[in-house]
Structure formats: C-alpha cells, structure tokens
Amino acid sequence: MNSVVVFGAGGRAGRAILAEAQRRGVAATAVVRDVARYPDVPAAVAGDATDAEAVAAVAQGHTAAIVAVYAAQAGPADHVRNAEALLAGLERAGVHKLLLVGLATTLRAGPDAPRIFEAEGFNAEWLAFSQGRAGELAVLERYSGAVDWVVVTPPMALVEGDDPGYRVQDLGGPLTYAGLANALLDEVAADRHHRVQVGVSGQEGYTDF
C-alpha cells in the first residue's frame, strides 16, 4: 500500500492533501516545522524539508514524499540549497518518489513563450521568489540520482472549495485545494509522470483567465 510523508502539512494545500489521503485510506505522515503551532493537525511530527537529516528521519519507510512548503522569504540561492538537501534526505531515507507543488510563474504561456516570470512587465515583487523556484526546478532537472520527481504546478488561482476535479493543463482555470490534492494523490497511485513539470488546472466547468 502507498504511504506518503507530507511536508508543509499545516498549510492549506497540506491540509487538503492529508484529507484526501485519509479519504482514500492512504497512510500519511503530517510534517510541520513547529508542532506547537499546529495543534489541529492530527499526529503532526516536527521536520524541515530544507534539512537533509531531518528529511531522512521523517521520510523513512514511505512510498512517496509530497512537498507543499511555501517559503516566500527564501532567496534564489536558498531554494537551490533546499532542493539539494531535500533530494539528499530522500535518498538516505530510501524514498524513490517526490511530488513537489510548483509555482505557476515558472510555467510558459505557450511552447515558444518565455516562462511567466521572464516576460516583460512581470511584477518585480514576485521576481526573486519566481527565480528561486525556477532554480529549484533546475536542480531537479540536473539530478541523476535514485529519486524520481514530478513538479505538480497549479494555476495562479488556487481557491477554497470542495470540488476535487482537475485536468492536466498549464495555466488553465482556477483550481481548488481539493483538486490539487486529488491530482497529487492520483500521481502517487498511478505513477504516470517522471522527472517533469506538470501543470494542473480546474476542470472544464471553470472559466479560464
């Protein structure tokens, strides 16, 4: 049976992932940095996705790791180091599948288009964070070790709601956190994608923007 370790379990995406895992009967370990801050996350354990030793300790014995950590204050170099530490920790733990929640601005609006954050007029406030997440993706693309990875990237509009529907599409309509969780757990179960960034968006009923 699949089992997952969820880093960033105290956030909105993390909580939705835990709820979907519970609904499916998938064993899930909820990891947060400070357990005292999240008394409402059942059986949470302390861990840090940016520390190789901490990753190895909490990830041991799981089929897959799902990382839904939001670190807006981290600089580009931090994201690179953090990705390297995450991969090293998963290797030590013997976890061979990583699903990382990506950032929409690292996607392209079309086959020949620049990435969103590279386009002229991009909001400067988000530039360093987007560059960092792109650097993180570059670490994964260069990686040749044993951990198979997928960056599952939602659209810019992630919304509350119970609708679990989604479609594999870059920069489509708004997606619920429930839909993102469904996409991630489907990937854990089916293992369809390998060492690639995949966009997921709301299902057909949503209006694209």
C-alpha positions in Angstrom: 0.0 0.0 0.0 1.2 3.5 -0.8 2.2 5.8 2.1 3.1 9.4 1.9 5.0 11.9 4.0 3.6 15.4 3.6 5.9 18.4 4.2 4.0 21.6 4.8 1.1 19.8 6.3 -0.1 22.8 8.2 -0.8 24.9 5.1 -4.0 25.0 3.1 -2.6 22.6 0.4 -1.0 20.4 3.0 -4.3 20.0 4.9 -6.2 19.2 1.7 -3.6 16.5 0.9 -4.0 15.0 4.3 -7.8 15.0 4.0 -7.6 13.3 0.6 -5.2 10.7 1.8 -7.5 9.9 4.7 -10.5 9.6 2.3 -8.5 7.1 0.2 -7.2 5.2 3.1 -3.6 6.1 2.3 -1.3 6.3 5.3 0.1 9.8 5.6 2.6 11.4 8.0 2.0 15.1 8.5 5.2 17.1 8.9 5.4 20.7 10.1 8.3 22.8 11.4 6.8 23.5 14.8 4.2 21.1 16.1 3.1 23.5 18.8 1.9 25.9 16.1 -0.4 23.3 14.6 -2.4 21.6 17.4 -5.2 21.0 14.9 -3.1 18.8 12.6 -3.6 15.3 13.9 -0.4 13.4 14.8 1.9 16.0 13.3 5.6 15.4 13.6 8.4 18.0 13.5 10.5 18.2 10.4 12.2 20.5 8.0 12.1 19.9 4.2 15.3 22.0 3.9 17.4 19.8 6.2 18.7 16.5 4.7 19.0 14.8 8.1 15.5 15.9 9.2 14.1 14.8 5.8 15.7 11.4 6.1 14.4 10.9 9.7 10.7 11.6 8.9 10.6 10.2 5.4 11.9 6.7 6.2 9.5 3.9 5.3 7.2 6.0 3.0 6.5 5.3 -0.7 6.4 9.0 -1.7 7.1 12.5 -0.3 4.8 15.4 -1.1 6.2 18.8 -0.5 3.8 21.7 -0.2 6.0 24.2 1.5 5.6 27.9 0.9 8.9 29.8 1.6 8.3 33.3 0.1 11.2 34.8 2.0 13.8 32.4 0.8 16.2 33.8 -1.8 17.2 32.1 -5.1 20.3 30.5 -3.6 18.3 29.2 -0.7 15.9 27.4 -3.0 18.8 25.7 -4.7 20.3 24.6 -1.4 17.0 23.5 -0.1 16.2 21.3 -3.2 19.6 19.7 -2.9 19.1 18.9 0.8 15.6 17.5 0.1 16.9 15.1 -2.5 19.8 14.1 -0.3 17.4 13.4 2.6 15.0 11.3 0.5 17.9 9.3 -0.9 19.0 8.5 2.6 15.5 7.5 3.6 15.1 5.3 0.5 12.1 7.2 -0.8 12.0 7.0 -4.5 9.2 9.4 -5.4 9.0 13.1 -4.9 6.0 15.2 -5.7 6.7 18.9 -5.3 3.9 21.6 -5.6 5.3 24.1 -8.1 4.7 27.8 -8.8 2.7 28.9 -11.8 5.0 31.7 -12.8 7.7 29.1 -13.7 5.4 27.8 -16.5 5.2 29.0 -20.1 2.2 30.6 -21.6 2.9 28.7 -24.9 5.5 26.4 -26.4 7.8 29.2 -27.6 6.9 31.7 -24.9 9.3 32.6 -22.0 8.4 31.5 -18.6 5.8 33.8 -17.0 8.3 35.4 -14.7 10.7 36.1 -17.6 8.1 38.0 -19.6 8.4 41.8 -20.0 6.4 43.7 -17.3 6.4 40.9 -14.8 5.7 42.1 -11.2 9.1 42.8 -9.7 7.7 41.9 -6.2 7.5 38.3 -7.2 10.6 38.1 -9.3 13.1 36.8 -6.7 10.7 34.2 -5.5 10.0 33.0 -9.0 13.7 32.9 -9.8 14.2 30.8 -6.7 11.5 28.3 -7.7 13.0 28.1 -11.2 16.4 27.4 -9.6 14.8 24.7 -7.6 13.4 23.1 -10.8 16.8 23.4 -12.4 18.3 21.3 -9.5 15.7 18.6 -10.2 16.4 18.7 -13.9 20.1 18.2 -13.4 19.6 15.5 -10.8 20.6 11.9 -11.8 20.1 10.1 -8.6 17.5 7.5 -7.5 14.6 9.8 -6.6 12.0 10.1 -9.3 10.4 13.5 -9.2 7.3 15.4 -10.5 6.6 19.1 -10.0 2.8 19.4 -10.0 2.1 23.0 -10.7 -1.3 24.6 -10.1 -2.6 27.8 -11.8 -2.1 31.2 -10.2 -5.6 31.0 -8.8 -5.8 28.3 -6.1 -9.2 28.6 -4.3 -11.1 27.1 -1.5 -13.9 24.7 -2.2 -14.9 21.0 -2.1 -14.7 20.3 -5.9 -11.9 17.7 -6.4 -12.0 18.0 -10.2 -8.8 18.8 -12.2 -7.3 18.5 -15.6 -3.7 18.3 -16.7 -3.2 21.7 -18.3 -0.8 24.5 -17.8 -2.2 27.9 -16.7 -5.9 26.9 -17.0 -8.8 27.9 -14.9 -8.9 28.2 -11.0 -8.2 25.0 -9.1 -9.4 24.2 -5.6 -7.0 22.9 -3.0 -9.1 19.7 -3.0 -8.4 19.4 -6.8 -4.7 19.8 -6.2 -4.7 17.2 -3.5 -6.6 14.8 -5.8 -4.1 15.4 -8.6 -1.2 14.7 -6.2 -2.7 11.5 -4.8 -3.6 10.3 -8.2 0.0 10.7 -9.3 1.2 8.7 -6.2 -1.2 5.9 -7.1 -0.7 5.8 -10.9 3.0 7.0 -11.1 2.3 8.4 -14.6 4.9 11.2 -14.8 8.7 11.1 -14.4 11.2 13.9 -13.9 9.0 16.5 -15.4 6.9 19.6 -14.5 3.2 19.1 -15.0 0.5 21.8 -14.9 -2.9 21.0 -13.3 -5.9 23.3 -13.5 -9.6 23.4 -12.8 -11.9 21.1 -14.6 -13.9 22.0 -17.7 -16.6 23.8 -15.8 -14.3 26.6 -14.7 -13.7 29.7 -16.6 -10.2 30.2 -17.8 -8.5 33.5 -17.2 
